[in-house]
Amino acid sequence: MTATLIWILVALLLIGMYLSWTAGRLDRLHARIDAARAALDAQLLRRASVTQELATSGVLDPAASIVLYEAAHAARQAEEENREVSESELSAALRAVFEETAQVEAVREVPGGEDATVELAQSVRRVPMARRFHNDTVRAARALRRHRTVRWFRLAGHAPFPLAFEMDDEPPTALADRSVT
């Protein structure tokens, strides 16, 4: 009788430890998602800010400046439910303006243009990396939340189901080909 009771207590203790470990793991994944989303938001904001600065600098022709400024402004002001679409439109606008190497070279030749080009190329290159890191973390959390144990014991608590950030983040060819640091 006592041995059976001890084995039951040991089994309950082990189950409790496993559930606690799984809940902690899920909590850490949710914290990583929050940090990755903050990093992604910072990179998206940086890309939009650099684009707006370049659009208002007078370096580009008026049509390209208007296209870039409006797309960057829309991306910065977008509500959360429209953010992916606005950021994709900014990517498309950047590709439309900077697809040709001649346009990038024209910007580089004006005073301050080299710095602006390098900064834009860096911000355009960092957005896909930040988005990929965020989406990988979301994928890991979703996989853990799909386990029966997590669902049955409601280990996720009241945390919302993590959503990936899907957008068109392909950089313009002329900026992507540049070897910048």
Backbone bond lengths (Angstrom), bond angles and torsions (degrees), N, CA, C in turn:
res aa  C-N    CA-C-N  psi(-1)  N-CA   C-N-CA  omega(-1)  CA-C   N-CA-C  phi
1 M - - - 1.443 - - 1.526 110.72 -
2 T 1.309 117.41 -47.73 1.458 121.26 -179.65 1.519 110.83 -68.15
3 A 1.310 117.62 -39.91 1.466 121.14 179.01 1.522 110.83 -64.01
4 T 1.312 116.62 -40.30 1.468 120.75 178.03 1.519 110.10 -64.11
5 L 1.305 117.43 -43.26 1.461 122.06 179.04 1.531 110.49 -62.97
6 I 1.318 117.06 -40.12 1.470 120.59 178.54 1.519 109.99 -64.79
7 W 1.343 117.66 -43.97 1.465 120.56 179.17 1.527 111.64 -63.67
8 I 1.304 116.68 -38.02 1.471 120.40 177.34 1.520 109.87 -64.48
9 L 1.334 116.95 -43.51 1.469 120.42 178.99 1.529 111.36 -64.93
10 V 1.334 117.10 -40.21 1.465 120.93 177.83 1.537 109.97 -63.73
11 A 1.331 116.23 -43.76 1.470 119.94 178.93 1.529 110.52 -62.73
12 L 1.330 117.62 -43.77 1.465 120.70 178.66 1.526 111.12 -64.73
13 L 1.321 116.40 -38.38 1.456 120.45 178.07 1.534 110.40 -64.09
14 L 1.324 117.56 -44.21 1.462 121.38 178.77 1.529 111.48 -64.56
15 I 1.313 116.66 -41.70 1.476 120.27 177.68 1.525 109.69 -63.73
16 G 1.320 115.81 -43.02 1.468 120.00 178.12 1.520 112.39 -62.11
17 M 1.337 116.01 -41.29 1.465 119.71 177.83 1.526 110.69 -64.77
18 Y 1.317 117.80 -41.55 1.465 121.25 179.16 1.528 110.20 -63.32
19 L 1.327 116.64 -45.35 1.469 119.76 179.98 1.531 110.78 -63.88
20 S 1.326 116.12 -40.18 1.462 120.02 178.36 1.529 110.78 -64.60
21 W 1.325 117.25 -43.03 1.452 121.33 178.79 1.531 110.49 -63.20
22 T 1.328 117.13 -42.97 1.465 121.01 180.00 1.534 110.92 -65.57
23 A 1.335 116.38 -41.67 1.471 119.79 178.10 1.531 110.40 -63.93
24 G 1.320 117.47 -39.97 1.461 120.92 177.53 1.519 111.81 -64.77
25 R 1.316 115.71 -41.14 1.463 120.57 177.71 1.525 110.79 -61.88
26 L 1.307 115.82 -44.06 1.461 120.19 178.60 1.525 110.88 -64.39
27 D 1.315 116.42 -40.04 1.462 120.84 177.91 1.533 110.81 -62.68
28 R 1.322 116.80 -42.52 1.470 120.28 177.95 1.530 110.98 -64.19
29 L 1.328 116.86 -38.44 1.470 119.56 177.30 1.527 111.28 -63.92
30 H 1.321 116.35 -40.41 1.469 119.40 177.82 1.527 110.86 -65.34
31 A 1.317 117.43 -37.18 1.467 120.31 176.48 1.529 110.39 -65.90
32 R 1.337 116.65 -40.01 1.465 119.99 177.11 1.525 110.98 -64.79
33 I 1.333 117.10 -36.16 1.472 120.12 177.01 1.520 109.94 -63.11
34 D 1.330 116.59 -43.94 1.470 119.92 179.02 1.526 111.14 -61.72
35 A 1.331 116.66 -42.94 1.464 120.10 179.42 1.528 110.99 -66.99
36 A 1.324 116.77 -41.13 1.468 120.38 179.42 1.523 110.66 -66.60
37 R 1.311 117.58 -36.74 1.469 120.63 178.34 1.520 110.77 -67.67
38 A 1.331 116.41 -38.62 1.464 119.74 177.14 1.529 110.50 -64.13
39 A 1.329 116.85 -40.58 1.469 120.61 177.98 1.527 110.41 -65.72
40 L 1.319 116.92 -41.10 1.461 120.76 178.30 1.527 110.10 -63.86
41 D 1.324 117.11 -45.40 1.467 120.38 178.05 1.524 111.13 -59.35
42 A 1.331 116.63 -40.69 1.468 120.06 179.06 1.525 110.92 -63.99
43 Q 1.318 117.56 -41.75 1.465 120.20 179.71 1.526 111.63 -68.24
44 L 1.326 116.71 -38.84 1.466 119.96 177.59 1.524 110.64 -65.59
45 L 1.328 116.23 -41.29 1.469 120.51 178.36 1.521 110.66 -65.03
46 R 1.320 116.38 -41.27 1.466 120.39 178.90 1.529 110.17 -62.81
47 R 1.326 116.93 -43.93 1.465 120.38 179.87 1.528 110.60 -61.79
48 A 1.330 116.57 -44.35 1.468 119.76 179.52 1.521 111.28 -66.09
49 S 1.327 117.50 -39.25 1.469 120.77 179.74 1.521 111.78 -65.65
50 V 1.326 116.78 -45.25 1.463 120.69 178.39 1.521 110.04 -62.51
51 T 1.314 116.15 -40.13 1.470 120.02 179.14 1.523 110.56 -64.44
52 Q 1.331 117.40 -42.95 1.464 120.14 178.32 1.526 111.48 -64.24
53 E 1.310 116.95 -41.71 1.470 120.02 177.87 1.519 110.93 -60.18
54 L 1.314 115.50 -44.76 1.465 119.71 179.77 1.529 110.75 -65.98
55 A 1.319 116.88 -39.14 1.470 120.41 -179.06 1.521 111.88 -66.47
56 T 1.326 117.94 -31.95 1.469 120.78 -178.43 1.520 113.18 -94.98
57 S 1.323 117.63 0.33 1.467 120.63 -176.20 1.527 113.47 -77.84
58 G 1.313 117.44 -16.17 1.459 120.42 -177.81 1.518 113.11 84.47
59 V 1.305 117.05 6.18 1.459 121.56 -179.52 1.521 111.21 -77.90
60 L 1.301 116.94 -36.43 1.466 122.01 -177.42 1.518 110.68 -89.52
61 D 1.325 116.03 163.79 1.458 119.19 174.74 1.533 108.60 -69.37
62 P 1.335 117.81 157.91 1.465 120.36 -173.72 1.535 114.50 -57.57
63 A 1.318 117.73 -39.38 1.476 119.62 -178.78 1.525 110.58 -64.95
64 A 1.321 117.10 -45.39 1.469 120.54 179.35 1.519 110.62 -65.08
65 S 1.329 116.61 -38.39 1.468 120.22 178.82 1.519 111.45 -62.09
66 I 1.324 116.38 -43.42 1.468 120.14 -179.72 1.521 111.00 -65.35
67 V 1.329 116.68 -44.74 1.468 121.05 -179.72 1.530 110.08 -59.63
68 L 1.339 116.24 -48.97 1.464 119.71 -178.34 1.522 111.89 -67.50
69 Y 1.325 117.08 -42.51 1.464 119.37 -178.54 1.525 111.20 -62.58
70 E 1.322 116.59 -46.38 1.467 119.49 -178.65 1.526 111.79 -64.87
71 A 1.318 117.36 -40.70 1.470 120.09 178.86 1.527 111.08 -66.48
72 A 1.335 116.82 -42.71 1.466 120.28 179.18 1.525 110.98 -66.54
73 H 1.323 116.62 -41.24 1.467 120.07 178.50 1.526 110.84 -63.61
74 A 1.324 116.91 -42.95 1.468 120.46 178.48 1.527 110.87 -63.43
75 A 1.336 117.39 -38.38 1.468 120.66 178.66 1.520 111.18 -66.29
76 R 1.313 117.19 -38.73 1.477 119.97 -179.20 1.525 111.94 -72.40
77 Q 1.326 117.10 -31.59 1.457 120.91 -175.37 1.524 113.93 -96.75
78 A 1.310 117.78 0.02 1.467 121.61 -173.50 1.526 111.69 -66.71
79 E 1.309 114.60 141.70 1.463 121.02 172.52 1.521 107.97 -71.54
80 E 1.313 116.78 160.21 1.467 120.80 -175.08 1.526 112.79 -57.52
81 E 1.328 117.90 -39.17 1.464 119.73 -177.79 1.528 112.88 -72.16
82 N 1.334 118.44 -18.18 1.467 122.26 179.00 1.524 112.61 -108.75
83 R 1.308 117.06 5.29 1.466 120.88 -172.89 1.524 112.67 -63.93
84 E 1.318 117.12 -43.28 1.464 120.15 -178.02 1.529 111.10 -61.52
85 V 1.328 116.14 -41.51 1.467 120.45 -179.65 1.533 110.27 -66.70
86 S 1.323 116.96 -44.36 1.467 120.41 -179.67 1.523 111.92 -64.20
87 E 1.323 116.56 -40.97 1.467 119.73 178.56 1.534 110.64 -67.21
88 S 1.324 116.93 -36.46 1.470 120.27 176.39 1.525 110.80 -64.85
89 E 1.325 116.19 -38.97 1.464 119.92 178.12 1.525 111.26 -66.05
90 L 1.336 117.42 -35.15 1.461 120.40 175.84 1.534 109.89 -65.70
91 S 1.319 116.82 -40.83 1.478 119.96 176.69 1.525 110.62 -60.63
92 A 1.319 116.32 -42.79 1.474 120.15 179.49 1.525 111.03 -65.20
93 A 1.326 116.92 -39.52 1.471 120.47 178.49 1.526 110.58 -65.44
94 L 1.320 117.28 -41.88 1.467 120.55 177.64 1.528 110.89 -62.36
95 R 1.325 116.20 -41.26 1.468 119.22 177.94 1.530 110.95 -65.44
96 A 1.330 116.58 -39.40 1.463 119.77 -179.08 1.532 111.05 -64.41
97 V 1.321 116.93 -39.41 1.467 120.09 -177.22 1.523 111.94 -81.80
98 F 1.322 117.15 -41.15 1.466 120.63 -172.53 1.525 114.11 -108.08
99 E 1.313 118.07 21.91 1.461 120.12 178.36 1.533 110.66 -69.49
100 E 1.309 116.43 -33.63 1.463 121.34 -179.16 1.525 110.14 -88.27
101 T 1.302 116.20 135.11 1.464 121.41 178.18 1.527 110.50 -64.02
102 A 1.332 117.23 -30.47 1.460 121.27 -179.50 1.527 110.83 -60.90
103 Q 1.322 117.83 -38.41 1.462 121.22 179.65 1.536 110.36 -65.50
104 V 1.319 116.56 -42.44 1.468 120.54 179.02 1.527 109.67 -64.68
105 E 1.321 117.08 -42.70 1.468 120.38 179.39 1.524 111.13 -64.79
106 A 1.328 117.49 -36.79 1.466 120.61 177.57 1.524 110.73 -63.33
107 V 1.314 117.66 -38.87 1.464 121.29 178.18 1.523 109.56 -68.39
108 R 1.319 117.12 -40.11 1.475 121.08 -178.16 1.525 112.04 -64.11
109 E 1.336 117.60 -29.98 1.458 120.85 -174.16 1.524 113.65 -76.01
110 V 1.304 119.00 -22.51 1.464 120.48 -179.93 1.528 109.63 -79.71
111 P 1.326 117.29 156.42 1.469 118.90 179.28 1.540 111.21 -59.36
112 G 1.299 115.96 128.73 1.467 121.54 -178.59 1.513 113.43 82.83
113 G 1.313 116.60 -3.65 1.457 120.36 -177.22 1.512 113.80 -71.00
114 E 1.330 116.59 -33.84 1.471 120.18 179.57 1.524 110.01 -63.05
115 D 1.334 117.01 -45.46 1.471 120.65 178.88 1.523 111.38 -63.67
116 A 1.327 116.21 -41.68 1.469 120.16 179.62 1.522 110.90 -64.31
117 T 1.317 116.57 -40.01 1.468 120.65 179.48 1.521 111.00 -66.18
118 V 1.321 116.62 -43.67 1.465 120.51 179.54 1.523 110.09 -63.62
119 E 1.318 116.91 -44.89 1.466 120.32 -179.55 1.529 111.61 -64.02
120 L 1.324 116.97 -41.07 1.463 120.20 177.88 1.530 110.67 -65.95
121 A 1.320 117.15 -43.14 1.469 120.25 179.51 1.529 110.77 -61.96
122 Q 1.327 117.05 -40.12 1.463 120.32 178.52 1.522 111.09 -64.58
123 S 1.321 116.47 -45.79 1.466 118.99 -177.66 1.524 111.21 -67.74
124 V 1.323 117.10 -36.27 1.464 120.73 178.69 1.536 110.64 -67.80
125 R 1.330 116.80 -34.57 1.460 121.32 -179.67 1.535 111.80 -75.49
126 R 1.310 118.17 -31.38 1.463 121.24 -176.33 1.524 113.70 -78.91
127 V 1.308 118.01 -25.64 1.468 120.41 -179.29 1.526 112.16 -60.32
128 P 1.341 120.52 -49.35 1.466 118.97 179.11 1.527 113.22 -62.48
129 M 1.325 116.53 -34.58 1.469 118.67 178.76 1.524 110.86 -66.47
130 A 1.332 117.05 -44.21 1.467 121.02 179.62 1.530 110.54 -65.16
131 R 1.323 116.47 -40.15 1.469 119.89 179.48 1.524 110.94 -66.94
132 R 1.316 117.24 -41.02 1.461 120.78 178.65 1.535 111.21 -63.53
133 F 1.325 116.90 -42.97 1.460 120.91 178.26 1.531 110.19 -61.53
134 H 1.333 116.63 -44.50 1.468 121.11 178.91 1.525 110.74 -61.72
135 N 1.324 116.69 -48.11 1.461 120.04 -177.10 1.526 112.20 -67.41
136 D 1.325 118.01 -32.82 1.465 120.52 175.70 1.522 110.97 -65.10
137 T 1.311 116.73 -40.69 1.464 121.09 178.01 1.528 110.68 -66.60
138 V 1.314 116.72 -40.41 1.466 120.87 176.71 1.525 110.39 -62.42
139 R 1.310 116.57 -42.64 1.466 120.94 179.42 1.533 111.02 -60.85
140 A 1.328 117.47 -41.72 1.468 120.97 179.04 1.526 111.31 -65.10
141 A 1.326 116.69 -41.69 1.468 120.15 179.46 1.527 110.83 -67.29
142 R 1.307 116.82 -40.63 1.467 119.63 178.12 1.518 111.51 -62.84
143 A 1.329 116.62 -41.09 1.467 120.12 179.20 1.522 110.45 -62.14
144 L 1.314 117.62 -42.20 1.464 120.47 179.25 1.528 110.69 -68.29
145 R 1.313 117.33 -39.11 1.470 120.01 -178.88 1.519 112.60 -69.09
146 R 1.332 117.66 -20.46 1.467 120.37 178.30 1.524 112.68 -78.01
147 H 1.324 118.58 -14.69 1.470 120.10 179.16 1.525 110.51 -63.20
148 R 1.321 115.10 141.82 1.465 120.51 -178.88 1.519 112.30 -57.86
149 T 1.308 116.31 -41.57 1.464 120.08 -178.26 1.524 111.04 -58.25
150 V 1.319 116.38 -43.53 1.464 120.93 -179.63 1.527 110.44 -65.08
151 R 1.323 116.31 -40.95 1.472 119.97 179.98 1.529 111.17 -70.41
152 W 1.323 117.64 -46.71 1.462 120.98 -175.56 1.530 111.92 -63.48
153 F 1.305 116.24 -41.70 1.462 119.49 -177.60 1.530 112.45 -95.87
154 R 1.310 116.58 5.76 1.468 123.26 177.29 1.531 111.76 50.25
155 L 1.323 114.45 50.44 1.457 120.11 -176.65 1.521 112.79 -72.80
156 A 1.305 117.95 -16.97 1.467 120.77 178.59 1.517 111.67 -78.74
157 G 1.317 116.46 -11.03 1.463 119.64 179.97 1.515 110.79 63.75
158 H 1.323 114.63 -134.33 1.465 120.16 -178.89 1.524 112.17 -104.23
159 A 1.325 116.47 13.96 1.473 119.96 179.58 1.526 109.10 -65.47
160 P 1.333 116.33 136.13 1.474 118.70 178.51 1.523 110.49 -67.00
161 F 1.321 115.41 152.63 1.459 120.50 178.57 1.526 107.96 -65.82
162 P 1.321 118.70 126.97 1.473 120.48 -175.85 1.523 112.08 -67.72
163 L 1.322 114.93 138.79 1.462 121.73 -179.56 1.521 110.06 -116.89
164 A 1.299 115.65 137.78 1.464 121.34 177.04 1.526 108.95 -73.94
165 F 1.324 115.38 157.13 1.461 121.75 176.72 1.516 106.87 -103.54
166 E 1.327 116.31 106.10 1.466 121.91 -176.63 1.517 109.55 -105.37
167 M 1.310 115.45 119.68 1.458 120.66 178.97 1.521 109.48 -152.62
168 D 1.312 115.73 164.39 1.456 122.16 173.31 1.527 106.28 -83.93
169 D 1.321 116.44 112.16 1.466 119.20 -178.58 1.526 112.13 -122.74
170 E 1.324 115.89 21.44 1.462 119.41 179.70 1.526 109.35 -67.65
171 P 1.325 117.20 125.66 1.470 119.59 -177.43 1.523 111.69 -77.12
172 P 1.324 117.00 158.60 1.462 119.93 173.81 1.526 109.84 -61.61
173 T 1.301 116.08 141.88 1.461 121.21 -176.58 1.527 111.83 -58.05
174 A 1.315 117.09 -43.46 1.456 121.03 -176.75 1.530 111.66 -65.62
175 L 1.322 118.51 -32.52 1.463 120.73 177.78 1.512 111.72 -83.14
176 A 1.315 117.17 -33.81 1.458 120.65 -178.50 1.515 111.73 -71.02
177 D 1.332 117.14 -30.88 1.454 120.79 -177.72 1.516 112.71 -75.80
178 R 1.322 116.64 -19.55 1.474 120.21 -177.79 1.529 109.47 -69.51
179 S 1.273 115.69 137.55 1.464 119.47 175.72 1.521 108.04 -93.35
180 V 1.335 114.66 94.71 1.459 121.24 -179.92 1.519 108.13 -117.88
181 T 1.310 115.45 156.98 1.461 120.20 178.94 1.487 111.23 -102.33
